[in-house]
Amino acid sequence: MVAQREGKWPIRWDQLLRYRYIEIISLWEGRLTTRHLCETFGIGRQQASKDINTYLRELGQGNLEYDKYLKGYKPTPDFQPCVTRGNADEYLHLVARNSALSQVFESISIAMHNVEVLHAPLRDVSPALLRPLIQAARTCRRLEVDYVSVHNPDREGRIIVPHTLVHTGLRWHVRAWCEKNQDYRDFVLSRFRGAPDILDDSEHGVAADDDWNTYVTLRLVPDPRLSPDQREVVATDYGMRDGMLAIPVRARLVHYCIKQLQIDPFLQQIDPRAQQLVVENLDELRPWLFGAESA
């Protein structure tokens, strides 16, 4: 990928987005036209053509060639990504983002055809909540909030010191020091009530959150109750090496990572064909699976 030079990013942000789009579409769809850029970025055909030519001249020399039968550019056999990593997730995430934008802005048509994306229900989070949370996290300030939970549905005043917003795949929460519990906890954003008040500085920043700063490795293997052929299928699905997938993750996020993979490590009676994966190093991770639960 393109390296930084003299502490500055060498490409303007808007140009970089278009160059990344050029690589992703040409690599994974096999055909890129100026129309792709025009419709996605709202630019003219002349600018789109200039972007493609500049990309080929300054970044991806030899990556694309024009095919008169396709009436567009296609990747050459020597294609080497330079502003992307060249993995399928980049294309799939692009598809998902475009689909999400098309749902929000019904008047624009940027969703990719032949693709359907499921979206989780939106959690209600207001700007009045998010702005002070972000400001307090960036400046390590105490925040007075009202919060509810399933265990305590009545509004309760808390003072927290947020440091990081986290998306688990289904919901957002904030990692924060809780003065009531004298510990770092996870607070679901949709459970705050009203607008928080920013208070004074705090010494309880991210550096003191041991569970957050500790990294562990989640080791996943095919369920041993599957047949050898079935285990081979699962291993290939997840790109395992030697029958194992190692995922480095913050200790505090182990629980969410396992849930996102739809793994119940303790439900031994489940049909192995349904779950397919098991956590090989469960005992090592147990302290964080059964540590402090979300607030």
NULO-300730 format. One record per atom (N, C-alpha, C): residue in three letters; z, y, x. Coordinates in steps of 0.001 Angstrom, whole numbers, plus 500000, padded with zeros to 6 digits. Atoms other than C-alpha are relative to their C-alpha. Last residue first. Example, Ala and Ser with C-alpha at 12.3 -4.5 7.8 and 13.67 -1.06 7.14 Angstrom:
% residues 2
SER499940498810499180 SER507140498940513670 SER500730501090499230 ALA500000498810500890 ALA507800495500512300 ALA500000501200500900 
END
This chain:
% residues 295
ALA498959499298500761 ALA532821497290476706 ALA499626500094498533 SER500435498645500350 SER530519494619478143 SER501059500646499116 GLU501127499946500925 GLU532502491644479372 GLU499620501454499752 ALA499823499020501070 ALA534707491690482449 ALA498753500058499150 GLY499227498836499613 GLY534170488519484415 GLY500182500912498808 PHE498799499919500816 PHE533081485191482966 PHE500916501118500449 LEU500329500434501357 LEU529487485148484140 LEU501190500152499084 TRP500676498886500676 TRP530405487241487170 TRP499534499621498598 PRO499143498812500099 PRO533050484878488529 PRO499342501149499230 ARG499059500017501100 ARG530841481866487598 ARG500904501251499913 LEU500215498822500834 LEU528034482740489982 LEU501032500148498893 GLU499996498800499165 GLU528999480353492792 GLU499929501276499161 ASP498627499773499557 ASP529874477626490300 ASP500124501267500841 LEU499176499450501073 LEU526472477971488625 LEU501419500320500467 ASN498767499553499346 ASN524469477437491812 ASN500952500663499011 GLU499543500989499019 GLU521684475314490301 GLU501345500390500604 VAL499492499232498866 VAL521192477396487173 VAL500628499030500988 VAL498545500009499856 VAL519082475317484795 VAL500359500817501236 LEU499387499565498744 LEU515539475756483525 LEU501506499804499967 GLN500828500327498834 GLN513532473857480857 GLN500624500371501347 GLN499523499035498996 GLN515333475514477904 GLN499251499866501321 ALA499889498669500582 ALA513452473845475054 ALA500399501028501050 ARG501354499462500158 ARG512203470715476841 ARG500033501409499416 PRO500477499424498743 PRO515759470081478062 PRO498584500569499910 ASP501182500753499601 ASP516922469632474435 ASP499436500620501282 ILE501282499467500440 ILE520298471359474317 ILE498857499135500518 GLN500609500880500996 GLN523380469183474782 GLN498610500463499574 GLN500597501187499401 GLN524371470794478091 GLN499277499124498985 LEU500359500801501163 LEU524974474195476556 LEU499248498760500472 PHE498900500895500362 PHE526802475702479534 PHE499683499104498808 PRO499647500960498947 PRO523951477374481431 PRO501057498989499593 ASP498592500192500319 ASP522433478959478311 ASP500529498951500966 ILE499310501178499482 ILE519143480234479702 ILE501444500019499514 GLN499684500871501133 GLN516971482626477753 GLN500588498673500456 LEU500777501220499791 LEU515553484160480959 LEU500246498963498907 GLN501399499604500116 GLN516858487540479747 GLN499075498801500173 LYS500313499851501420 LYS520260485933479181 LYS498534500355499801 ILE500028501341500583 ILE520369484712482783 ILE499657500070498514 CYS501189500680499487 CYS519436488161484082 CYS499855498613499379 TYR501153499498500755 TYR522017489812481852 TYR498708499307500437 HIS499879500407501399 HIS524862487662483188 HIS498769500411499202 VAL500305501430500100 VAL523741488123486790 VAL499991499551498547 LEU501126500205500907 LEU523662491923486425 LEU499623498527499837 ARG499644499533501332 ARG527117492635487872 ARG498888499727498983 ALA499035500913500612 ALA526350490484490894 ALA500308500394498560 ARG498647499439499893 ARG523237492516491681 ARG500971499094499255 VAL499609499132501111 VAL520264490187491795 VAL501384500575500280 PRO498892499140499587 PRO518274488166494302 PRO500314500996498891 ILE500102498632500499 ILE516188485549492460 ILE501194500795500517 ALA498851499185499571 ALA515564482198494172 ALA499774501439499560 LEU500315498573500067 LEU513210479802492348 LEU501258500783500331 MET498899499074500248 MET513487476115493300 MET499490501438500012 GLY499294500292501237 GLY511218473062493282 GLY501135500936499670 ASP499163501187499818 ASP510179473328496919 ASP500883499756498785 ARG500282500586498698 ARG508892476807496180 ARG500994498874500244 MET498906500474499155 MET508842477846492553 MET499477499470501330 GLY500345499761498604 GLY506026479867491026 GLY501084499565500961 TYR499165498941499433 TYR507701479971487619 TYR499719500263501477 ASP499901498856500909 ASP505100478007485662 ASP500700501179500655 THR501236499228499857 THR504438475766488678 THR500017501233499114 ALA499981499394498671 ALA508054474619488780 ALA498757500861500222 VAL499082498857500038 VAL507996474039485022 VAL500018500730501345 VAL500603498974500854 VAL504890471824485239 VAL500870501259499995 GLU501083499403499228 GLU506345469906488203 GLU499319501110499198 ARG499379499071499051 ARG509556469318486254 ARG498940500697500849 GLN499587498810500744 GLN507492467819483428 GLN500634501031500924 ASP501212499253500348 ASP505766465445485838 ASP500342501276499237 PRO500579499366498802 PRO509098464376487355 PRO498754500829499692 SER500679500974499154 SER510551463782483870 SER499434500709501233 LEU501434500114500231 LEU512962466322482473 LEU499412498924500912 ARG500196500998501050 ARG516707465663482623 ARG498529499852499621 PRO500158501335499418 PRO516816467462485987 PRO499811498902498959 ASP498939500854500530 ASP516183470795484196 ASP499805498573500517 PRO500326500679501267 PRO513763472632486446 PRO501155499101499569 VAL500770501231499779 VAL515513474689489139 VAL499622499426498639 LEU500439500707501200 LEU516893478233489237 LEU499161498788500380 ARG500895501096499648 ARG518900479743492091 ARG499696499177498740 LEU500062500898501150 LEU520389483170491337 LEU498964498925500312 THR501288500640500250 THR521118484835494664 THR500139499029498837 VAL499925501456499953 VAL523967487315494959 VAL498605499444499728 TYR501190500744500403 TYR524099491021495744 TYR500257498511500142 THR500092501360499481 THR527327493025495793 THR498747499327499462 ASN500552499953498652 ASN526951496772495233 ASN499898498631500670 TRP501340499422500036 TRP527402496570491470 TRP499337499921501372 ASP500882500953500686 ASP530349494182491590 ASP498569500512499931 ASP500275501174499166 ASP531985496394494230 ASP499042499019499331 ASP500220501067500975 ASP531730499662492303 ASP499566498738500746 ALA498758500748500167 ALA533251502081494839 ALA499872498837499024 ALA499615500637498732 ALA529913503398496134 ALA501245499132499855 VAL500644501296499860 VAL528687504041492571 VAL500470499261501256 GLY501454500071500060 GLY531142506838492014 GLY499485498604500220 HIS500419501353500379 HIS534829506890491177 HIS498490499952499796 GLU500195500786498769 GLU535915509975493141 GLU499474498601499704 SER499216501223499895 SER535447512216490116 SER499704499327501332 ASP500482501023499069 ASP534274515780489530 ASP500930498785500019 ASP499987499678498579 ASP535241517762486448 ASP499481498840500844 LEU498741499465499470 LEU534319517465482775 LEU499861500254501503 ILE499886500158498553 ILE531026516961480950 ILE501257500697500497 ASP499640498757499317 ASP531444516635477189 ASP500169499715501484 PRO498945500020498985 PRO529642513817475399 PRO500257501398500575 ALA500484499530498705 ALA527618514432472199 ALA501151500000501009 GLY499894498577499691 GLY528391512402469103 GLY499461500324501375 ARG500051499173501193 ARG528931508646468957 ARG500188501469500397 PHE499345498702499853 PHE528183506216471748 PHE499839500771498701 ARG498652500047500573 ARG527307502712470619 ARG500806501256500283 SER500063499791501447 SER523527503035471075 SER501375499980499341 LEU500325498618500345 LEU524020503530474819 LEU500034500250498499 VAL501291500027500684 VAL525825500222475392 VAL499692501406499472 PHE499930499366501311 PHE528677500782477863 PHE498601500070499385 ASP501335499751500521 ASP529075498447480849 ASP500125500537498579 ARG500416500731501180 ARG532412498632482675 ARG498550500356499630 TYR501386499702500354 TYR533895499675486017 TYR499577499094498856 ASP500964500951499458 ASP537677499446486044 ASP498602500488499644 GLN499881499903498557 GLN540791501437485258 GLN499095498983500704 ASN499848501344499443 ASN540634500174481670 ASN500200499986501507 LYS499083500769500842 LYS541237503570480047 LYS500291498635500615 GLU498623499625499659 GLU539677505516482934 GLU501013499226499163 CYS499277499733501242 CYS536387503627482581 CYS501458500298500337 TRP498561500164499840 TRP534069503814485613 TRP500669500383498689 ALA499120498844499829 ALA530470503567484468 ALA501432499561500275 ARG498916500532499173 ARG527404501353484205 ARG500886501182500358 VAL499674499206498820 VAL525247502654481367 VAL501178499341500709 HIS498588499662499885 HIS523547500462478810 HIS500209500832501260 TRP499550499161498881 TRP520029500070477528 TRP501519500100499989 ARG499253498793500316 ARG518834497240475293 ARG500332500745501286 LEU499815499827501438 LEU516528494233475046 LEU500728501299499653 GLY501123500639500660 GLY515066493805478528 GLY500067500141498499 THR499859501451499884 THR518381494489480242 THR498812499246499431 HIS500729500607501120 HIS517751498180480900 HIS499996498500500196 VAL500533501354499807 VAL520422499765483092 VAL499263499559498740 LEU500527500517501257 LEU521435503432483499 LEU499312498661500270 THR501342500578500064 THR523505504016486629 THR499668499575498577 HIS500775499900498748 HIS526553506086487743 HIS498581499438499890 PRO501206500827499925 PRO528674506989484734 PRO499326500102501362 VAL500766499379498917 VAL532245508289485100 VAL498745499145500183 ILE500727500891499104 ILE534076507557481848 ILE499335500816501105 ILE500505499199498881 ILE536702509212479684 ILE499389499031500996 ARG499920500567498655 ARG537142507524476341 ARG499593501072501004 GLY500277499108498888 GLY537800508567472751 GLY500189499303501335 GLU498893499873499057 GLU537628505827470147 GLU499581500911501149 ARG500318499100498887 ARG535492505638467026 ARG501241500217500870 ASP499536498638500227 ASP536546502664464912 ASP499714500853501227 PRO501031499176500638 PRO534336499585465346 PRO500441501419499679 ASN499276498821500480 ASN536718498000467897 ASN499002500977499371 HIS498570500328500060 HIS535644494453468737 HIS500818501156499453 VAL499847501025501026 VAL532001495154467847 VAL501471499649499830 SER500449501318499553 SER532189498356469853 SER500178499016498861 VAL499625501090500903 VAL532562502079469258 VAL499497498691500596 TYR500694501276499851 TYR532586505015471677 TYR500511499015498969 ASP499499500820501099 ASP533435508709471689 ASP499167498736499978 VAL500914500571500981 VAL532852510362475054 VAL500778499383498846 GLU499191500348501167 GLU534516512592477642 GLU499062499564498876 LEU500666499733501269 LEU532510512477480879 LEU500923499552498865 ARG499336500675501107 ARG533826512694484425 ARG499356500441498689 ARG499053499227500807 ARG531336513909487007 ARG500619499107498933 CYS498706500697499954 CYS529565512029489793 CYS501083500816499289 THR499035499117499320 THR526725514611490066 THR501385499392500113 ARG500588499424498792 ARG523722512403489244 ARG501015500813500807 ALA500293501071499040 ALA525620510204486799 ALA499481500575501309 ALA498731500461499442 ALA527124513244485035 ALA499776498912501046 GLN499455498934499157 GLN523667514806484566 GLN501297499561500676 ILE500793499928498772 ILE522191511543483318 ILE500568501041500946 LEU499795501248499266 LEU524971511013480797 LEU499270500040501332 PRO498749499929499226 PRO524882514698479799 PRO500309498730500774 ARG500019498919499009 ARG521160514425478927 ARG501308500094500778 LEU500573500418498729 LEU521321510996477261 LEU500065501091501063 LEU499179500961499266 LEU523729511814474474 LEU499468499791501410 ALA498691499372499830 ALA522129514999473124 ALA500975499088500725 PRO500009499159498792 PRO518737513394473738 PRO501352500640500269 SER500441498619500174 SER519637510775471103 SER499949500736501334 VAL499347499219498945 VAL519757506986471468 VAL499447501426499926 ASP499945498559500247 ASP518970504725468488 ASP500810500696501091 ARG498606499605500194 ARG518045501250469712 ARG500062501526499922 LEU499489498861499252 LEU514387500313469199 LEU501469500226499690 PRO499620498858500837 PRO513588496822467958 PRO500612501112500850 ALA498652500137500533 ALA512031494638470681 ALA500322501211499120 HIS499064498979499551 HIS508277494913471080 HIS501359499769499341 LEU498829499908500862 LEU505809492044470906 LEU500974501011500583 VAL498711499894499317 VAL502505492668472687 VAL501109500117498965 GLU498966499652500969 GLU499078491565471463 GLU501349499949500710 VAL498621500138499511 VAL496064491571473783 VAL500948500428498894 ASN499723501415499723 ASN492404490993472943 ASN501397499773500562 HIS500401500978500994 HIS491707494732473149 HIS500344498591500488 MET501086500849499532 MET493677497027475385 MET499701498929498968 ALA499612501410499939 ALA495729499740473688 ALA498792499166500418 ILE499964500438498616 ILE494567503229474644 ILE500450498548500128 SER500369501414499938 SER493425504509471258 SER499947499559501454 ILE500733500341498790 ILE495050507821470477 ILE499773498498500051 SER501308499343499968 SER495934509091467004 SER499203499662501252 GLU500977500766500754 GLU498729506561466483 GLU498599500592500099 PHE501042499007500264 PHE500811508081469252 PHE498834499300499304 VAL499355498705500165 VAL504016506017469209 VAL498987501064499610 GLN499132500051501172 GLN502411502627468577 GLN500630501357499723 SER500874499986501167 SER499577503435470979 SER500815499922498712 LEU500457498633500228 LEU502145504318473624 LEU499133500092498754 ALA498863499225500486 ALA503816500916473273 ALA499596501440499703 SER499739500407501368 SER500487499105473557 SER501141500803499399 ASN501054499434500835 ASN499593501105476637 ASN500208499643498536 ARG499760498554500130 ARG502945500270478193 ARG498948500648499114 ALA498842499781500854 ALA502549496556477445 ALA500268501481499796 VAL500361500343501373 VAL499018496400478850 VAL501161500322499058 LEU500894498936500441 LEU500115498203482004 LEU499585499773498550 HIS499147498850500314 HIS503014495786482347 HIS499166501174499516 LEU499304500296501251 LEU500562492876482068 LEU500933501130499603 TYR500935499888501116 TYR498255494373484705 TYR500728499793498670 GLU500413498603500077 GLU501074494969487166 GLU499035500215498836 ASP499012499229500741 ASP502574491574486372 ASP499594501464499862 ALA500364499925501417 ALA499347489904487495 ALA500973500830499189 ASN499477501121500782 ASN499935490659491161 ASN499786500243498512 GLY500974501042500305 GLY497733492770493425 GLY500577498811499264 ARG499625501228499298 ARG500524494768495007 ARG499036498857499720 THR499284500927500868 THR499060498136494086 THR500363498773500828 VAL499008499183500709 VAL497906501181496065 VAL500707499182498920 CYS499368499062499073 CYS496010499253498780 CYS500985500936499311 PRO499318498883500664 PRO494781496107497082 PRO500685500907501005 GLN498625499937499503 GLN492393494050499245 GLN500707501188499346 PHE499096499020500612 PHE489061492989497724 PHE501411499877500565 ASP499058499549498972 ASP486990490928500202 ASP501023501005499463 PRO499232501156499514 PRO485169488943497475 PRO501053500391501035 THR500746500805499042 THR484177492304495955 THR500839498798500424 PRO499364500204498689 PRO485821493648492836 PRO499127499128500901 LYS499258501247499977 LYS483466494777490049 LYS500627499821501383 TYR499566500480498690 TYR482150498233489224 TYR500768498690499848 GLY498690499557499553 GLY480230498938486032 GLY500309499433501371 LYS499954498550500182 LYS477016498438484156 LYS501386500542500324 LEU498746499695500685 LEU477727494687484105 LEU500096501471499604 TYR500004500831501201 TYR474077494004484926 TYR501279500220499181 LYS500860499385501013 LYS473869496956487315 LYS499948499177498715 ASP500825501088500520 ASP476875495706489279 ASP499161500564498853 TYR500572499747501318 TYR478452498435491414 TYR499069498849499617 GLU501445499844499912 GLU480647497199494235 GLU499443500184498595 LEU500782500071501230 LEU484358497526494715 LEU498515500110500308 ASN499296500732501054 ASN486875496862497506 ASN499161499781498751 GLY500474501373500165 GLY484617497747500436 GLY500668499218498901 GLN501351500239499483 GLN486612500822501407 GLN499623498528499836 GLY500392501397500169 GLY489669501001499189 GLY498586499730500443 LEU498933501002500119 LEU491417504155500285 LEU499472498571500031 GLU498779499682499264 GLU489360507152501406 GLU501053498902499980 ARG500220499365498698 ARG485732506392500494 ARG501283500104500820 LEU500785500885499130 LEU486193503870497694 LEU499825500581501396 TYR499218501206499736 TYR489012505862496073 TYR499264499095500985 THR498970499610499030 THR487021509075496442 THR500869498811500364 ASN500644499827498689 ASN484003507434494762 ASN501007500390501072 ILE500423501316499504 ILE486098506149491864 ILE499403500122501394 ASP498802500786499662 ASP487879509479491397 ASP499617498649500590 LYS499472499473498740 LYS484584511431491548 LYS501217499193500462 SER500893500479498947 SER483093509212488859 SER500473500456501371 ALA499768501439499880 ALA486099509864486634 ALA499141499416501113 GLN498747500181499274 GLN485876513614487299 GLN500292498515500221 GLN500224499548498625 GLN482199513637486292 GLN501255499799500843 ARG500703501043499271 ARG482880511517483205 ARG499784500387501466 GLY501426500089500202 GLY485464513987481962 GLY499365498928500864 ILE500774499220499041 ILE489210513389481879 ILE498510499820499706 GLY500507498798500639 GLY491499512282479061 GLY499235500912500936 PHE499393498799499421 PHE493471509874481247 PHE499470501300499398 THR498580500158499688 THR492917506581479405 THR500649501303500437 GLU499220500250501208 GLU489643507336477648 GLU501493499925500276 CYS500137498896500949 CYS487934508968480640 CYS500913499816498795 LEU499204498865499538 LEU489282506456483149 LEU499953501151499009 HIS498587500409499908 HIS487996503407481295 HIS500873501194500359 ARG499429499879501350 ARG484780505267480448 ARG501469499573499970 THR499423498650500116 THR484061505690484153 THR500642500180498634 THR500989498963500266 THR483596501942484237 THR500682501360499967 LEU499458498649500139 LEU485579499074485737 LEU498858500964499761 ARG501006498984500279 ARG484773495363485390 ARG500690501337499765 GLY501274500312499364 GLY486559492232486587 GLY498903501013499752 GLU500998500122501058 GLU489405492550484100 GLU498611499738500559 TRP499567500954501016 TRP492204491774486555 TRP499050499890498819 LEU499562501300499500 LEU490871493312489770 LEU500216499001498877 SER501112500682499340 SER488810496175488313 SER500403498593500447 ILE501029500384500965 ILE491505497155485841 ILE498873499228500671 ILE499494500990500951 ILE494367497061488330 ILE498903499530499057 GLU499782501307499382 GLU492573498759491203 GLU500374498941498976 ILE501278500512499508 ILE491154501636489174 ILE500172498597500585 TYR500698500496501175 TYR494472502109487362 TYR498651499390500396 ARG499358501264500361 ARG496253502410490696 ARG499293499363498804 TYR500406500980498995 TYR493741505043491753 TYR500610498633499711 ARG501387500390500292 ARG494256506919488468 ARG499501498978501011 LEU500043500784501236 LEU498028506894488849 LEU498585499524499696 LEU499505501340499695 LEU497710508004492479 LEU499972499113498756 GLN501073500751499356 GLN495551510944491434 GLN500425498560500283 ASP500998500292501013 ASP498165512159488962 ASP498822499218500586 TRP499529501011500937 TRP500918511798491568 TRP498934499637498969 ARG499383499394501181 ARG499056513699494287 ARG500310498924498973 ILE500889499882501151 ILE498343511499497288 ILE500753500660498851 PRO501313499477499630 PRO499850511644500788 PRO499046500228498838 TRP500912500967500575 TRP503485511377499678 TRP498586500525500168 LYS500634499606501245 LYS505344513619502086 LYS499092498879499502 GLY499022499760501055 GLY507904512696504757 GLY499396500410498672 GLU499221498806499730 GLU505431513149507614 GLU500919500361498839 ARG500255499366498721 ARG503065510536506164 ARG500802501286500084 GLN499690498585499964 GLN503999508111503424 GLN499735500549501391 ALA498724499618499393 ALA502250504767503436 ALA500187501503499912 VAL500096498751499250 VAL499543503621501009 VAL501358500406500520 MET500000498803500833 MET500000500000500000 MET500000501250500869 
END
